[in-house]
């Protein structure tokens, strides 16, 4: 099942060109040295032993510096890639705020090990005006929980998949590590949906609506030591305070792979997910029992996060939340799971592409007209291949440099 429509190829190609030229700029000798000095001075000024380019992911480029007194660890400077982000400074500000918030609010109860933020800043504060940045402590680690869960021998370009031969004992142990973090996050709360900002000592408020639609919390971003114990949770970009129903939904990543990419189809994904979900829910129950026993409190069934997650899956609410958070998967999830739940069986079930025709009678005439106009617009755009995006000034500046 692959419900994804073609990307805007022109915008995609332009984005790749901007990203490539910007990455080349980072390795200019003068700029590279400037980044190292900037990172050393702004994390903790002392003698440093090594500085290197750490990695380039899908959204950021990172540099690592280590110091002669190795017991204190290293530091990472991370820069968002131009051409990839529409609001890079907002992304950096939000990520720094959420890490500080989590550290503060969970430190005395169920600590979540997040990197310590030394500093973050806007583009005009960065070396060579490269872009908004965040400087944080480096967490030494062996691998990620995803590495422990996935099928052995996976190539770097292959999509992850839960090892079908993993033992139940090991799976429950790793799920327990994950459940501890999920449970700790579920305790945090805010009065609005959006991005957090510190407004005073120990005071936080949601002051902005967020431009992001889903967080990146998943096993790949949970790192462990040699004993396979969690030492850090990283990559908090795009995290925001969300509706409580998001928390009540069991995590999609129990199989590592999303349902829309599952090569054996949605029904097969559901069957395998159901089996693994029972193990995760038991791990969550154990986590809940431990947490409330330390407080000498009794936990009612309707107060359990595990119970709400089970109900979400059994009722089908899981799919409503999933579709809302994953726009690329919306069509397939809606017609396979949501439409049938609310409107009954559809004679076109064997051909999802035609299922919408059976529901047109539910729309008002004005809605049908708007839909037709939108389809015509997209067809015309496909013919002209005009660049249909609206880059921010951060991206436009690098486009101008590239074309100069």
Backbone torsions as a table, in degrees:
resi	resn	phi	psi	omega
1	UNK	NA	123.1	178.0
2	UNK	-137.7	93.4	-174.7
3	UNK	-83.2	1.4	-171.4
4	UNK	-76.5	134.6	173.8
5	UNK	-82.2	163.2	178.9
6	UNK	-60.8	142.6	175.6
7	UNK	-69.9	164.7	170.2
8	UNK	-72.3	96.2	-172.1
9	UNK	-61.3	-35.2	-178.2
10	UNK	-66.1	-47.7	178.8
11	UNK	-63.3	-37.9	-179.0
12	UNK	-64.9	-45.4	179.2
13	UNK	-63.6	-41.6	-179.8
14	UNK	-63.9	-41.4	179.2
15	UNK	-61.0	-43.2	179.2
16	UNK	-62.3	-40.4	179.9
17	UNK	-64.0	-43.4	179.5
18	UNK	-63.4	-45.1	-179.7
19	UNK	-61.3	-45.0	-178.1
20	UNK	-63.5	-42.9	-178.3
21	UNK	-68.4	-35.3	178.8
22	UNK	-68.0	-40.9	178.0
23	UNK	-63.5	-37.4	175.8
24	UNK	-60.6	-37.4	-179.1
25	UNK	-62.8	-35.0	-177.8
26	UNK	-61.6	-27.8	-175.2
27	UNK	-97.3	9.9	166.4
28	UNK	-61.5	131.5	-171.5
29	UNK	-54.5	-45.3	-177.8
30	UNK	-66.0	-43.0	-178.8
31	UNK	-68.3	-40.9	179.6
32	UNK	-59.2	-46.1	179.0
33	UNK	-65.9	-37.4	179.4
34	UNK	-62.9	-38.8	178.6
35	UNK	-63.0	-44.2	-179.7
36	UNK	-61.1	-46.2	179.7
37	UNK	-63.9	-43.0	-179.9
38	UNK	-60.6	-43.9	-179.0
39	UNK	-65.8	-43.9	-179.6
40	UNK	-63.3	-43.9	-176.4
41	UNK	-70.8	-30.5	-174.4
42	UNK	-95.5	-10.3	176.1
43	UNK	-91.5	-59.0	178.0
44	UNK	-167.5	98.4	-173.2
45	UNK	-57.4	113.0	176.2
46	UNK	-166.8	178.8	-177.3
47	UNK	-67.4	126.3	-180.0
48	UNK	-109.2	147.2	-172.4
49	UNK	-97.6	-36.8	-174.0
50	UNK	-152.8	145.8	176.7
51	UNK	-138.9	132.0	-177.4
52	UNK	-153.6	160.1	171.3
53	UNK	-72.5	125.9	-174.9
54	UNK	-87.1	-57.2	179.6
55	UNK	-170.6	164.1	171.4
56	UNK	-123.0	113.4	178.9
57	UNK	-95.2	-159.6	-178.8
58	UNK	-74.5	-19.1	-174.1
59	UNK	-129.6	-18.4	-172.5
60	UNK	-141.8	157.6	167.9
61	UNK	-112.5	137.3	-174.0
62	UNK	-127.9	144.5	175.6
63	UNK	-121.3	146.6	-179.1
64	UNK	-123.2	135.1	174.3
65	UNK	-124.6	137.6	175.1
66	UNK	-119.7	158.5	-172.7
67	UNK	-118.9	163.2	-177.4
68	UNK	-64.3	-35.4	174.8
69	UNK	-86.6	82.4	-169.3
70	UNK	-63.2	-18.9	-179.1
71	UNK	-63.3	-23.1	-178.5
72	UNK	-87.0	-1.4	178.0
73	UNK	76.3	-173.4	-178.2
74	UNK	-113.5	-168.4	180.0
75	UNK	-139.8	151.4	-178.9
76	UNK	-121.8	134.7	169.5
77	UNK	-109.6	128.6	-177.1
78	UNK	-124.1	133.7	-178.6
79	UNK	-123.0	130.9	176.8
80	UNK	-71.0	143.4	-178.4
81	UNK	-75.2	126.8	174.5
82	UNK	-69.1	149.0	-177.8
83	UNK	89.3	-15.8	179.9
84	UNK	-102.2	-38.8	-176.9
85	UNK	-104.6	137.4	173.1
86	UNK	-83.9	-28.1	-176.7
87	UNK	-134.4	68.4	-173.1
88	UNK	-63.5	-38.5	-178.3
89	UNK	-69.0	-36.6	175.8
90	UNK	-63.9	-40.4	-179.9
91	UNK	-60.5	-47.6	-179.0
92	UNK	-64.4	-45.4	-179.4
93	UNK	-60.7	-44.0	-179.5
94	UNK	-64.4	-42.7	-177.4
95	UNK	-65.6	-43.6	178.9
96	UNK	-62.1	-41.3	-178.6
97	UNK	-65.6	-43.3	-176.3
98	UNK	-68.5	-35.4	177.5
99	UNK	-66.5	-40.6	178.3
100	UNK	-66.4	-39.6	179.5
101	UNK	-63.6	-46.9	-178.7
102	UNK	-63.8	-43.4	178.5
103	UNK	-59.2	-44.5	-177.7
104	UNK	-68.2	-44.8	-171.7
105	UNK	-82.8	-18.1	-178.4
106	UNK	-110.3	-2.9	-171.9
107	UNK	-62.5	-30.7	-175.3
108	UNK	-99.3	-10.8	-176.4
109	UNK	-111.4	-81.6	178.3
110	UNK	-126.3	85.9	-173.0
111	UNK	-58.7	136.9	172.1
112	UNK	-108.3	117.0	-175.1
113	UNK	-74.6	97.6	177.8
114	UNK	-110.0	155.2	179.0
115	UNK	-59.8	143.2	178.1
116	UNK	-80.8	121.7	-178.4
117	UNK	-81.2	121.3	176.7
118	UNK	-85.8	-43.9	-177.3
119	UNK	-166.4	151.2	168.4
120	UNK	-139.7	156.9	-177.2
121	UNK	-161.1	172.0	-179.6
122	UNK	-85.6	174.7	-173.8
123	UNK	-58.5	-40.8	-176.4
124	UNK	-71.2	-6.4	176.4
125	UNK	-99.4	-4.5	-173.0
126	UNK	-91.0	161.4	176.2
127	UNK	-63.9	130.3	179.8
128	UNK	55.2	25.1	179.6
129	UNK	52.4	40.7	-176.7
130	UNK	-69.5	-30.8	-179.3
131	UNK	151.5	170.9	175.4
132	UNK	-59.0	150.7	-171.3
133	UNK	-143.5	163.4	171.8
134	UNK	-139.4	134.6	177.6
135	UNK	-113.5	127.8	-177.3
136	UNK	-143.7	161.4	176.9
137	UNK	-67.4	145.7	177.8
138	UNK	-90.3	131.3	178.3
139	UNK	-99.5	112.8	179.0
140	UNK	-68.1	136.8	-175.1
141	UNK	-154.7	168.3	-179.1
142	UNK	-96.5	-45.3	-177.4
143	UNK	-167.7	-172.4	176.9
144	UNK	-106.5	163.9	175.6
145	UNK	-63.5	-31.0	176.7
146	UNK	-59.7	-39.6	178.6
147	UNK	-60.9	-34.8	-178.9
148	UNK	-77.7	-25.6	-175.7
149	UNK	-91.1	-29.4	-169.5
150	UNK	-80.4	165.0	-179.9
151	UNK	-61.8	128.5	-179.2
152	UNK	-60.9	147.1	175.7
153	UNK	85.2	8.1	179.7
154	UNK	-65.3	134.2	176.1
155	UNK	-78.8	158.1	-173.5
156	UNK	-60.1	-30.9	-177.7
157	UNK	-91.0	-5.9	178.1
158	UNK	-82.6	146.5	178.9
159	UNK	-75.7	147.1	-176.6
160	UNK	-71.4	153.4	176.3
161	UNK	-152.1	137.5	179.7
162	UNK	-59.4	133.1	178.6
163	UNK	-59.9	114.7	-177.9
164	UNK	-67.2	-17.9	-177.7
165	UNK	-100.0	7.6	-179.3
166	UNK	-65.4	139.7	-178.2
167	UNK	-72.3	150.1	179.2
168	UNK	-61.8	-36.3	-180.0
169	UNK	-63.4	-46.9	180.0
170	UNK	-68.2	-39.6	-179.6
171	UNK	-62.2	-44.3	179.5
172	UNK	-64.3	-38.9	179.2
173	UNK	-62.1	-43.1	179.4
174	UNK	-72.0	-39.8	175.7
175	UNK	-61.4	-33.6	178.7
176	UNK	-64.9	-40.9	175.9
177	UNK	-58.9	-43.2	179.5
178	UNK	-68.7	-41.1	-178.8
179	UNK	-62.3	-37.5	177.9
180	UNK	-57.2	-42.6	-178.6
181	UNK	-71.4	-44.7	178.9
182	UNK	-59.0	-43.6	180.0
183	UNK	-64.0	-43.6	179.0
184	UNK	-60.7	-42.1	179.0
185	UNK	-66.2	-32.8	-176.8
186	UNK	-67.5	-21.0	-179.2
187	UNK	-77.0	-26.0	-179.6
188	UNK	-70.8	146.4	-178.5
189	UNK	-149.0	161.1	176.3
190	UNK	-147.9	164.6	-174.9
191	UNK	-92.8	-3.7	179.9
192	UNK	-144.6	167.7	176.0
193	UNK	-96.2	128.9	178.1
194	UNK	153.0	-155.6	-175.4
195	UNK	-99.7	138.6	-177.0
196	UNK	-85.0	151.1	175.2
197	UNK	-145.2	137.5	177.7
198	UNK	-78.5	123.6	-176.0
199	UNK	-108.9	-1.6	178.9
200	UNK	176.8	178.3	179.3
201	UNK	-62.4	120.5	-178.6
202	UNK	62.0	17.2	-179.6
203	UNK	-117.5	128.1	-179.1
204	UNK	-131.3	143.2	177.0
205	UNK	-140.1	152.7	170.9
206	UNK	-84.4	109.8	-174.4
207	UNK	-108.7	-11.8	-177.2
208	UNK	-140.6	143.7	167.5
209	UNK	-69.6	148.4	-179.3
210	UNK	-93.2	148.5	176.0
211	UNK	-91.0	-8.3	-179.3
212	UNK	-87.1	154.2	178.0
213	UNK	-112.0	-31.2	176.3
214	UNK	-131.5	146.7	169.8
215	UNK	-78.6	173.5	-176.9
216	UNK	-113.4	24.8	-179.3
217	UNK	-72.0	120.8	-178.6
218	UNK	-168.5	166.9	-175.6
219	UNK	-56.0	-28.9	-178.6
220	UNK	-64.3	-25.5	-177.6
221	UNK	-102.4	16.0	176.1
222	UNK	-115.8	113.3	-170.6
223	UNK	-104.4	148.2	-173.2
224	UNK	-129.1	164.6	177.1
225	UNK	-93.8	-169.8	-178.1
226	UNK	-64.1	-27.3	179.0
227	UNK	-83.8	4.4	179.0
228	UNK	65.6	32.0	174.2
229	UNK	-104.8	142.8	-176.2
230	UNK	-65.4	129.4	176.3
231	UNK	-117.6	-11.9	-179.1
232	UNK	-168.0	150.3	172.7
233	UNK	-124.6	118.6	-170.6
234	UNK	-120.8	175.8	178.0
235	UNK	60.0	70.6	179.7
236	UNK	-94.5	12.4	178.9
237	UNK	-61.9	148.6	179.4
238	UNK	70.6	7.6	178.0
239	UNK	-82.0	141.9	-177.6
240	UNK	-155.8	167.6	174.9
241	UNK	-78.1	124.3	-171.2
242	UNK	-118.9	171.1	175.9
243	UNK	-58.0	146.3	-176.4
244	UNK	-62.1	-25.3	178.1
245	UNK	-60.8	-26.8	177.0
246	UNK	-64.5	-39.0	179.0
247	UNK	-68.6	-34.7	-177.6
248	UNK	-75.7	-6.8	-179.9
249	UNK	-91.9	132.1	178.0
250	UNK	-64.0	148.3	-176.0
251	UNK	-66.3	139.1	-179.9
252	UNK	-70.6	-21.8	-167.1
253	UNK	-84.8	15.2	179.5
254	UNK	-62.3	-28.4	175.8
255	UNK	-98.2	3.3	-176.8
256	UNK	73.3	-39.1	-177.2
257	UNK	-97.8	141.8	178.4
258	UNK	-73.1	152.2	-176.2
259	UNK	-62.6	-32.7	-177.5
260	UNK	-71.5	-16.3	179.1
261	UNK	-103.6	-0.2	-176.7
262	UNK	-68.8	118.0	-171.5
263	UNK	-66.0	-23.3	-177.6
264	UNK	-94.5	8.0	174.4
265	UNK	95.8	165.0	-174.0
266	UNK	-66.2	-41.3	-179.4
267	UNK	-61.5	-39.9	178.9
268	UNK	-67.4	-40.1	177.1
269	UNK	-59.3	-45.5	-178.4
270	UNK	-61.8	-42.0	-178.8
271	UNK	-63.6	-43.7	-179.7
272	UNK	-72.5	-37.4	179.1
273	UNK	-63.6	-41.1	-179.9
274	UNK	-56.2	-43.4	-179.7
275	UNK	-65.3	-44.4	-177.7
276	UNK	-72.9	-30.5	179.9
277	UNK	-61.4	-38.7	-179.4
278	UNK	-62.0	-37.2	178.6
279	UNK	-69.1	-42.5	179.5
280	UNK	-64.5	-42.0	-179.1
281	UNK	-64.4	-36.2	175.8
282	UNK	-65.8	-39.1	176.1
283	UNK	-63.3	-38.2	177.8
284	UNK	-66.5	-39.9	177.6
285	UNK	-61.1	-44.6	178.0
286	UNK	-60.2	-40.8	179.0
287	UNK	-63.9	-43.9	178.4
288	UNK	-62.2	-43.8	-179.8
289	UNK	-60.7	-45.1	-179.8
290	UNK	-62.7	-42.7	-177.0
291	UNK	-64.8	-41.8	-175.8
292	UNK	-84.8	-23.2	175.3
293	UNK	-67.1	-35.6	178.9
294	UNK	-65.7	-24.7	177.4
295	UNK	-94.8	-0.5	-178.3
296	UNK	57.5	42.9	179.6
297	UNK	-119.1	153.4	175.7
298	UNK	-100.5	132.4	-177.0
299	UNK	-100.7	118.0	177.6
300	UNK	-73.6	154.3	-176.3
301	UNK	-58.5	-41.2	-177.7
302	UNK	-74.7	-4.0	176.3
303	UNK	-95.4	-10.8	-175.5
304	UNK	-75.6	133.1	173.2
305	UNK	-65.1	-36.9	179.6
306	UNK	-60.9	-39.1	179.2
307	UNK	-66.7	-40.5	179.7
308	UNK	-67.6	-37.0	177.0
309	UNK	-65.1	-42.5	178.7
310	UNK	-61.6	-43.4	180.0
311	UNK	-64.7	-38.4	178.9
312	UNK	-60.5	-43.1	179.8
313	UNK	-68.7	-46.2	-176.0
314	UNK	-69.0	-31.8	-178.9
315	UNK	-82.2	-21.5	-175.2
316	UNK	96.5	-2.3	177.0
317	UNK	-61.2	-27.5	176.7
318	UNK	-50.1	-43.9	-175.0
319	UNK	-73.5	-30.7	176.9
320	UNK	-65.9	-46.1	179.0
321	UNK	-65.8	-40.6	-178.9
322	UNK	-63.2	-44.8	179.7
323	UNK	-63.6	-36.8	179.7
324	UNK	-67.1	-28.8	-175.6
325	UNK	-97.5	-9.7	-176.0
326	UNK	-131.8	88.6	-172.4
327	UNK	-65.1	-31.7	179.6
328	UNK	-66.6	-25.8	-177.2
329	UNK	-94.9	-0.9	-168.0
330	UNK	-58.5	-49.4	-175.6
331	UNK	-57.3	-52.1	-176.0
332	UNK	-65.0	-42.4	-179.2
333	UNK	-67.3	-40.9	-178.5
334	UNK	-61.9	-50.9	-174.3
335	UNK	-73.5	-28.8	-179.6
336	UNK	-84.4	-30.5	-171.7
337	UNK	-122.6	-43.9	-170.3
338	UNK	-85.9	-46.9	-178.8
339	UNK	-57.5	-45.0	-178.2
340	UNK	-63.6	-36.1	-178.0
341	UNK	-65.2	-40.3	-173.5
342	UNK	-98.6	-25.5	-175.1
343	UNK	-120.0	3.4	176.3
344	UNK	84.5	179.9	-177.6
345	UNK	-62.2	146.9	-179.8
346	UNK	-118.2	131.9	-177.9
347	UNK	-62.9	-17.2	-179.8
348	UNK	-96.8	19.0	-177.0
349	UNK	-54.6	-30.7	-178.9
350	UNK	-77.5	-8.6	178.5
351	UNK	-138.3	87.5	-175.2
352	UNK	-59.3	-30.3	-177.8
353	UNK	-62.7	-25.3	-178.9
354	UNK	-102.5	-0.9	-174.4
355	UNK	-61.8	-32.8	-176.7
356	UNK	-63.1	-27.3	-178.9
357	UNK	-62.6	-29.8	-179.6
358	UNK	-77.8	-7.6	-178.0
359	UNK	-113.0	3.3	-177.4
360	UNK	-61.1	-28.9	-177.9
361	UNK	-66.9	-14.4	179.1
362	UNK	-79.8	-13.6	-177.7
363	UNK	-91.1	149.3	172.5
364	UNK	-75.8	154.8	179.7
365	UNK	-53.3	-39.5	-179.6
366	UNK	-65.4	-35.2	179.4
367	UNK	-68.7	-39.4	177.7
368	UNK	-64.3	-41.2	179.9
369	UNK	-63.2	-44.0	178.8
370	UNK	-62.4	-38.6	179.8
371	UNK	-64.8	-42.9	179.4
372	UNK	-63.8	-40.4	179.1
373	UNK	-64.1	-39.3	-179.6
374	UNK	-66.7	-42.2	178.1
375	UNK	-60.7	-45.1	178.5
376	UNK	-59.7	-42.5	179.7
377	UNK	-60.2	-46.1	-178.5
378	UNK	-67.2	-34.5	177.4
379	UNK	-66.3	-39.6	177.9
380	UNK	-66.3	-41.1	178.5
381	UNK	-61.6	-35.0	179.9
382	UNK	-65.5	-31.8	-179.6
383	UNK	-74.6	-39.4	-173.6
384	UNK	-86.3	-23.7	-175.2
385	UNK	53.1	39.1	174.2
386	UNK	-72.4	149.0	-179.8
387	UNK	-72.8	103.6	-173.2
388	UNK	-102.3	65.2	173.3
389	UNK	-142.7	171.3	-176.0
390	UNK	-131.6	76.7	-175.7
391	UNK	-65.4	149.7	177.6
392	UNK	-82.0	178.1	-175.0
393	UNK	-64.2	-33.9	177.6
394	UNK	-55.4	-45.6	-179.3
395	UNK	-76.7	-40.1	-178.9
396	UNK	-59.4	-38.1	179.5
397	UNK	-60.1	-41.2	-179.8
398	UNK	-75.3	-28.6	173.5
399	UNK	-63.7	-41.0	179.6
400	UNK	-65.2	-41.1	179.2
401	UNK	-63.6	-39.8	-177.3
402	UNK	-67.0	-33.7	-176.5
403	UNK	-87.9	-11.9	-177.7
404	UNK	-69.3	NA	NA
